[in-house]
Amino acid sequence: MLRFVAFAFVALLPAVAGAQAVPAQPALGPGLTPVGAEQAANTLAEVKIRQLARHGKQLTAEEVAAIREPVVAEFKRKSSAYYSTSEIWDDGILDPVDTRNALGIAISAALNTPIGDPRYGIFRM
């Protein structure tokens, strides 16, 4: 499965317009997130451990696990392609069988869209 967001331009936009024109939610495969569940859980657990250490307290292994487990579960639930589609963060889920057709439509739309004259001045560095 592949999530498409503004699928007509995702593949070509970064190459043509530069990084500043990249959509906020690019096309992602299932389960791909900027930060992994384990990394996020470890970070939150480490923050809590250091907060308590400043006050002279320590967490047991069970308490650390109690902090980590809900974070990992939430990440796994929210990193699903079905979750992001249900929240309407993307344009839907594409069946792998339809990938070639959708990519052809996206490239065709990108190549046949008229590009207007720029409406900005000269950039100086």
Number of C-alpha atoms within 10 A of each C-alpha: 16 15 23 22 19 15 20 20 19 20 17 16 16 14 11 10 10 10 10 9 12 16 14 8 13 15 18 15 15 15 15 12 14 7 9 15 19 16 13 15 21 18 13 15 20 15 12 15 17 14 13 13 12 9 8 8 11 15 14 10 9 9 12 18 14 12 17 21 14 12 19 18 13 11 19 15 14 14 18 16 21 17 12 18 15 11 8 10 14 19 14 17 17 13 11 10 9 10 13 10 9 17 14 12 14 18 16 13 14 18 13 8 9 8 8 6 6 6 5 6 6 5 5 4 3
